[in-house]
Amino acid sequence: QVQLVESGGGLVQTGGSLRLSCAASRRTFSNYNMGWFRQAPGKEREFVVIIRRSDGSPYYADSVKGRFTISRDNAKNTVYLQMNGLKPEDTAIYYCAANNYYSGGTFYTDRMSYNYWGQGTQVTVSS
């Protein structure tokens, strides 16, 4: 069982930045693929980015590529999402997710691939 706790959300103007954090409870954190998803009102939860457990490689949704950066600190059991150049369409609840599936050459972008979720943190970008 892994517990995930997100933090760092808030209200920011267009073009601004935020850094989200997701702290995991397990000391075997390095064995987990970590993803960020988001859900805007009235929309499905969508993939944002994953950082793979096997080699730390990231994979971004096209909508955030070049603006968002994911990183992980295995010593702190924490994954970060640096969000720059924020736009109003980035407004959503952001969820951290984890699975311990073998990654190899795979990036898990389907939310159904994740069995552990945080409670979410609200990000609001004003125009």
Buried (B, 14 or more C-beta within 10 A) or exposed (E): EBEBBBBBBEEBEEEBEBBBBBBBEBEEBEBBBBBBBBBBEEEEBBBBBBBBBEEEEBBBBEBBEEBBBBBBEBEEBBBBBBBBEBBEEBBBBBBBBBBBBEBEEBBBBEBEBBEBBBEBBEBBBEE
